[in-house]
Amino acid sequence: MLNNCHLSQLIHTQAKRYRDRPAMSYRDYDMGRWVAVSWHEFAVCAERVSHALLDLGVAVQEKVAVFSQNMPQCLYVDFGAYAIRAVTVPFYATSSGAQVAYMVNDAEVRCLFVGEQEQYDTVLCVASLCPTLEHVVIFDRHVKRRDNDSLSMYFDEFLALSDCGRHLDELRERAAAANYDDLANILYTSGTTGASKGVMLTHGMYHEAFRANALVLPVTEHDVVLNFLPFTHVFERAWSYFCLAQGARLAVNLRPTDVQRSMQEVHPTCMCAVPRFWEKVYQGVQDRMDTGSFLERRLIRDALEVGGRYWADYRSKGKEPPLPLKLKYNFYNRTIVNLLRRTLGLERANFFPTAGAAVSPELERFVHAAGINMVVGYGLTESTATVSCDVPGGPSSLGSVGRPIEGLEIKFGENDEILLRGKTITPGYYKKETTTKAAIDADGWFHTGDAGYMKDGELFLKERIKDLFKTSNGKYIAPQMIESKLVIDKYIEQAVVVADQYKFVSALIVPDYGLLRRYADAHGLEASDNAALCRHPEIIRMIAGRLEMLQQELAHYEQVKRFVLLPEPFTIANGELTNTLKVKRSVVYGRYANEIKKIYEDAEAEQRAAEAEQTNTEE
């Protein structure tokens, strides 16, 4: 049952309804087990945060920042701040010192919460550059404070500030004055092409998003929802709040690298994820098929083929499958496919929202073939996440991003750009009036920068308009679409397409070095390190063959003709990825300018040599 009250009261009203029932759980790494937090405990801790913030003098609509991995404390601070009409500003746990300083200064943050040692050290290094910063509160008691640190306190020390009870009347007054026009968050975008922009989200935007999503997403109080993406990401943030409003239990995954372990321990019924997560699952199944026995390979391949036909040809279209296919599907669903789900910890799966990047049809078909109800969607920070999504159990088409949520207007502008208007759309970017006017026109339409079209009530994406490449031959290339096809392959970890103003499409490819090493060992290929592996002619021939198979459905001019295997991955630390793992193309192109130049110089040299040989032959 949806509890769509103001976020300032959400946890407290749920605590009255559910009291000692678990609201969330988290793995305590010291005790080596998952610990439950009841709705009552959640409400008490959030209220203590409210009192402690008031004791620090936090004003109405003042910005309070959270710089941490996912932790229960992140949610305590959020809901404690909302109760006193403060605004929370989440930072990605991987943010650099320069990014932290920019956001603290832009939002004029006085009180900053940090998670672990890495975040604490980053803040202390730039604190002198942040004149407004007065308090740093540390979640993790294992963090070692610096001797000259006069800013920080641990979270338990912060909560102790609430014990005075001086602010009860003020807390009640602020709670009574809370309204839907209040800012709830400022979410700083990743900044793939420039400086971060602070997207303003109001309480009214969340209120409308919950109402619209509740009409199509069957989350209930019986669901166990694993938090995989960072709470800083609007997808996870809005989704988690929505699940709390539905009474579901959150299982907070504290360490991103432990997500697969957490799945096997928690057995979630729901989890929002980006396509890359499912691509890794797909690659794991591919590897199992390649290394298993003949019978095992045949059974898995047939099970997935049957599951794919069952969903794509019938269930996704609202049709009843023929009896022979249904019987075969039911057999595999109870045996081979069920074993796969149990291995992942998803034997209790309800549905799994997936967005944040392009989902290739091959990947979507695979996930449904495995009996996992992937709900593909599309959204932005500026739209409080969901713009559209598949309706679980309803008809859907491969390649679509579902149906627009109720109450959101959508139309298409120049170059088929998707334009949005409605109560879930941001009022603008914090302290950036010019940028806001460029994104939201005089009639209130938000310009997404994404091109798309509608067909039979479903939204389809074409490309990111700003990312659209044009070859020197005048052909338009959508790099993200091509990249999403390439990274399906188990040997390809990351891929960045190069095409703009060049004669043909090429790619910078980061392979899975572990699988490459296994391939080299199995085929007697000698290579001393990753760089040697990536240069080995046999390795290059093998990858080229796999690329040829992957690109069969692409037009000739869209296909990657040449590529370079890179000996090290793209990383956030090197500035090549944003905190949401989106590629900063200009940085990547700059770093690998010589490799890109060589691709096209070699191609031209080979073409000249071929033309010269042809001339000699004719003579």
N, C-alpha and C positions, 0 to 999 in steps of 0.2 A: 504494500500500500504506500503510495507516494506521500511523503510529508513535505509539501512544497512551501514551507514557511520561510521567512527571511533567514539567511544563513546565520545571523547573529543568534537565533533561537533554535536552529536545527538540532544540534546535539542535545540540548537540554530537553526539548520536547520528545525526542527519541528515547532519552534516558527515562523519562516518566513512563513511556510505553513499554520498553524492554528491560529496563533496570539492570539486572545481573546477567543478562544474556550477552555473549561476546560481541563487541562492536568491531574489534580488530584483533589481530595477533601479529607477533613478530618473533624472529629467531633471536634468542639470547645466546650470543656466541660464548659467553663465559660459562653458562649452565649447559650449553649444548642441546637446547630444546626450544620449541616454540612456546611463547608465553601469551596468554589471552588477556585482553583488556576489555572489561565490561563497559556497557553504555554508561553506567553510573560512574565508573572510574574515569572514563573519557570526559564526561561532563564536569566532574570535580576538578580535573586537571586543567581543562579549558578555562574554568572560572578562576582558578588560581592564577593562570596567565593573565587574565583580564585585570585582576587586582594588582599584580606585580607591575604590569605596564602602566597602570594608573599611578602607582607609586613612583615610577620613573618619570612621570609627567607627560606621558604620551597624549597628545591632543586629538580632538576629533579630526578624522581624515589625514592624520599624520602617517607617514610611510614607515613601515617596519619591515626590514629585509631578512630573508632566510637563505642561507648559503650552506646547503647540506645535501648529502645523499638522502634518499627516502628514509624517514624515521617516523615513529609515532609522534615525536616531539614537533615535527613539522606541522602536523594536523592540530596539535594542541595550540600552537602559536597562531595558526590561521584562525581557528574558531574563537580563541580567546581575544584576538585582535578585533574580529568582526563584532563581538559583543560590546566593544567600547567605540565602535565606528571608526576604527583605525584601518589602514590599507596595508595589505601585505604584498611584498615585492620579492618573489622567489628568484634566486640566482641558480644557474646550473652548477653542480658540484665541481665541474671541470673548468669553470671560468678562470681566466688568467687574472693576474694582478691588475693589469691595465683595464680589463673589462669590469672588474669589481669596483675599481676607483671611479670609472666613468658612471656606473649605475648608482653608486652611493652618492656621488656628487649631483647627478642629474635629479635623483629623487629626494635629495637632501635628507638622507637617512641619519638618524641619531642612534637608533638601536638596531644592532645587527646580530642575528643568531647564526652560529656556525656549527657544523656537524662534527668533523673529525680533524685530525692533526693537519692534513693537507689544506683544508679550508682555513683553519686557524692561522697557519703559517702564512698563507697568501694574504690574509687580511692584515696581519701585523706588519708585513713588508710594505704595504701601501697606506697604512693608517695615517701617516704623516701628510699624505696627499689629500686626505678627506677631512676638511675642517669641521664638518657638521657631526662627525662620528664621535659619540660619547660613551657608548656601552657596547661591549661584545659579550654575548652569552654563549657558552660552550655546551653543546648537548652531551658529548662523550666525555665521561670522567677520566678516560685513559689519556686524554690530550695533555701534553706537557706544556705548561705555560712558561713564557719567557720571564727571566728575572726582572727585567725592566718594564714589564707589562702592568700598566695602571688602568687599562680599559676594561679588562675582562673579568667575568665571574662564571662559575659553572651553573648549569641549569637548576640544580637543586638549591643553590644559593639565591638564584633569581626567584624561584618559587617561594622561598622563605620570606621575600618582601611582601607577599600577599597576606601573611599571618597577622598583620597589624589590624586589619578589618576597618581601616579608616575610610575606605572608598566605596562602601556599600551603597550609599545614597547616590553618589555620582554614577556608579555602574547602572543602577536602576533608571536614572534619568537618561543616560545615553541609550540604553536598550529601548526605552520608550520612544526615543526620538529617531531610531534607526528607520531608514526608508529605502526604497528601491532605486532612488537616484544616487545614493551614496556609491562612491568607488569601493570596490572590493579588492581589486588587484591592479597592479601595473606589471605586465608581462613583457619583458624585453625580448624582441625577436632575435633570431640567430645572427642575422647580418651577413648573408653570403656575398653581398655586393657592396656593403658599406657599413657605416656605424649603426649600432643597435637603435631600434625605435621602441619606446615604451607604449605598448598597447593598453589602453584603459578598458577595464572590464567592470561593469556595475553589478550591484546585487540584482537589479531588474533583469539584466541579461541572463544571469544564471537561473533566475526564477522562470523566465520564458523558455530557456533551453530545457529545463527539467520537465516542464509541462509538455513540450513538443516531443521530447524523447520518450516519455512515459507512454505515449500513444502507440509506439512501435517496438520498443525494446523490453522484452519480458524478464527484467530483473526482479527478483523477489527477496523476501527476508530469508529464504532458504539457500540463497546463492553464497558461495565462497569465492571472493574476487581477489586474485593475486595481482598486486601492484608491481608491474615490470618496468614501465617507462617512468622517468623522473616526474615528481609532482610539479616541477617547474614547467613541464610541457603541458600546454592547454588540453591536449587530448586526455592524458592521465588525470589531470587536475579536475576537469569538468566531469569526467567519467566517474572518478572516485567520489566526488561530492554527490553525484546522481545516485550512485550505489548506496551511499550512506542514507540518502533521502528515502530510498526504497527499503531500508532496514537490512541490507545485505552485510555480510562480514567481510572486512578487508583483511587480506594477509599481506603485510608490508614486507617486501623483499628488500633487505637493507643493503645488500651488495649485488650490483648488477651482474657480476660474473657468476653468481650462485643461482641464477634464475631457473636453470634446469633441475638443480638439486631441490630448489623450493617447490617446483611443480610436482616432483615425485613425493615430497613430504606432505604438501598441503592438499593435493588433488583438487585443484580449482575447478569450479564450474564455469567461470568466466575470466577473461583477462584481455585487456586491450593491448594491441601490439602493432608494430610497424611491419611491413612486408619482409624486411630483412630477417626477422626472427623466423618466419615460416620458410624463407629461402634456405636457412641453415638446416631446418628440419628436413626439407626436401633433399638437400645435399646429403644429409646423413642417411636417408633411405636409399638414395642413389648409390652411395658407397656400400651399403649393406647388400644391394643387388649385385654390385660389381664383384664383391669379395665372397659372397655366399656360394653355397653349392648350387649345382644346376637346378635341382628340384626347388630349392629355396628361392632362387632368382625367378624361376617360372611362376611359382605360386604368388609371390609379391607382385610381379608384373601383371599377372592376370587379375589379381584382386583389385589393383589400382585401376586397371582398364575397365573392369566391371563397375567399380564404384564411380568412375568418371562418367560412364555412359548413363548409369542410374540417375546421377544428379543432373548432369548437363543436358541430357536429351529428354528427361522426363520430369523429375521433381522440381527443377528450377523453373520449368515452364508450367507447373501446376498440373501435369499429366500423370496418369497412373501407368507405371511401368508394366510391360507384359509379364505374365506369370513366370516364364523361364528365367528372365533377367532378375525378377524380384527374388526368386528362390536362390539363385546363385549369389546375389548380393547379400541376402540374409545369412547364407552360409559363411561367406567371407567376413561379414560384419561381426559374427560371433567368434570367429577364429583368428585368421591372419590379421585383419584390420584391428580387431579388438586387442590383440597382443601389442600392436604398434602403439595404440592409444595408452595401454597400461604402461608400456615402457616410458612414455612421455609423462605419465601421471595425469592423463586427460580422460580417464575412463568414465568420469562423471560429467563430461563436457555438456554445457548448455549452449552458449554461443560465444563467439570471440570477435569483437569489433577490431577491424584492421584498417588503418589509414596512415597518412603521413608521407606516402610516396606512391608511385605507380605500382599496381598489383598486376602482374602479367597474367593473361588467361591461363597459361600453363600452370602457374602456381595456384591460382584459385581453383582450378579443376582438381589438382592434386589434393589440396586440403579437404575439399568436400569428398573426394574419393576415399579419404582416410576416415570419413565419418565425423569430421569436425565441422561444425556449423560456423564457417567464417562469414562475418557480416562486414562487407566492404563498404567503406564510407569515404566522404570527402569533407574537409573542413579547414578552417584557418584559425589562428589566434584571434583575428579580428571578428570572427563569427561565433565566438564561444565554442569552438570546436565544430560540432556537426552542422553541415549544410545539407547533406543528403546521406542516406545509408540504405542498404538492403533491409527489407522487412523480414525478420526470421520467419521461415515457414511460408513466405509469400513468393510469387514469381520474381525471378531476377535473371539478368542476362550476363553472360561472360563479358567482361570488359567494362561494364557499367560501374558507377559508384553509387548506385541506388537511387532512391526517390527523395526529392526535397522534403524536409520536415515541414509540418503544418505551421502556417503563420509567417513563413519566410518567402518574400517575393524574389523571383529570379527572372532575369531577362539577359539578352545577349547584345553586346555593343560592337564596336569596330573590331575587326579581326576575330569575331565570335567570342570576344572576351565575356566572361561570366560576371554579371553585375548583380549585387544583392542588396536587399533593403528589408528591414524588419527589426523587431525588438531584441534580437540576439546580436545585432551588429554594433561594433564599437562606436562610441561618440568621437573617437579620434586618438591621436598619438600625444602622449604627455609632453607638454611644453613645446610642441612642434606644429604650430598652426599652419605653416606653409605646406608641410608634408601631409597634414590632414586634408587640406583643401585639394591637394593633388590626388588623393585617394578617394575622397567622398565628394561627389559633385553637388551642385546647387539643389538638385532634386532629392538628395539623400541616398543616392545609389553608391554603394561601395564597389570600387573597381578592383577585382581580385588579381588581375594579371594572368589568370588562367583562361585558356580557350576551351570551349566545349560546345555541346549541343544536346538537345532533348530528343528522345525517341521513345514513343509509347509510355510516356510518364517517367522514364528513367534518364538520369543525367550521365553523359559520357564526357570524359576529358580528352582533349586533343593534345595539347602541349602547354608548357609554360611559355607565354608569349615572349618574355624577356630572354628566355633561354633558347629560343628558336634560332637555329643556325642556317646560314645560307652559303652553300658551296660556291666556288668561283664559277661553276657551271650554271648557277642560278637555281639550283634545287634546294628546297627547304628541308631541314633535318630536325627532328625532335630528339635530342640526345637522351633525355630521361627514358623514353620508350625503348630505345636501343639498349641502354645500360641495364634496364630491368630484365631484358631478355638474356643478356650475357651473364649476369650474376646468378642466374638459375643454375648454371653449371657448377658442379661440386669443386672443380679445380680453380674457379674464379672467385676470389674474395671481394675484390673491388674493381670497378671499371669506370674510366672517364673517357668519354668520346671527344674526339677532335675533328672539327669539320668546317668551322666558320672561315669563309674566304679561301679554303683549300679546295683542290680539285676533287678529292675523294675523302671518304670517312676513314679515320684511323682511331686507334684507342690506346690508352695507357692502362695496362692491366696489372693488378696486384693478385698474384696467384695464392692458392693455399699451399704454403711451403711444405707443410707436413705431408700432404698428399703427393706433392711433386717428388719429395724425397722417397716416398714409398714406391712411386712409379719408377723412379730412376733405379732404385735398388732391385726392383723386380725385373727390370730390363737390362741390368748390367751396365748402367750409364754412370760414369765417374764425374763427380762434381764436388768440389771441396766446400762450397758454401752456397748461400742463396743466390749470390750474383752469378756464380758459375752455372747453377741450375737454370737460371733465367736466360742464360746465353747459349745453352746447349742446343745444337741443331735438332736433335731428336725430340726434345721437350717442346721446342717451338713448332715443329711439325705436328706433334700430337695436339697441342692447343689450337693450331690452325684448323685441323680436321674437326675438332669439336665446335669451333666457331662456325664453320661451314654448315654443320647440322643445325645449330641454334638459329641461324639467320635465314633459313629456307623460306620463311613466310614474308621476309622483308623485300621491298623493292630493291632492284640492283643498286640504285644510287644511295640507298640507306645502309647497305651492308658495309661492315668494317673490312676494308681491303688489306690493311696492314696494322700491326700492333707491336708494342714493346712490352715485355714482361719486366716489371720493376722489382728490385731486390729488397725493398722495404715498403711497408704499408703507408697509406695516407693516415695522418693522425691529427688529433686536436692540438697536441703539444707543438707540432710543426706548423700549425696555422692553416693546414690544408682542409680541415673539417671544422664545421661549426659545432656547438655543444649538442645539437640535435643530430650530429653525424651527417649533415648535408655537406657536399663538396663545395669548397670555395674554388671555383674554376680558375679565376684569375691567378690565384696563388699557385695552384697545381701547374697551370700552363707556364707560369714564370719559372718555377723551379725546374721543370723538365723541358725548358725551351730548346736545349741542345738536342735532346732525344727526339722531340717533335720535328725539329728542323732536319735531322738526319733521315727520318722516315720519308719525307717528301723529296729530299735531295737524292736519296738512293733510288726512289721511284723514277725520278726524272733521268737519272743516269742510266738506269736499266732501259728506259724507253728510248733514250738516244742510242744506246748500244744496239737495241733491237732494230731501230730504224736504219742504222748504219749497216747492219748485217743484211737487212732486206734489200738495201740499195746495192750492196756488193753481189748479192744473189742475182738480182735483176740484170746487173752488168755482165 
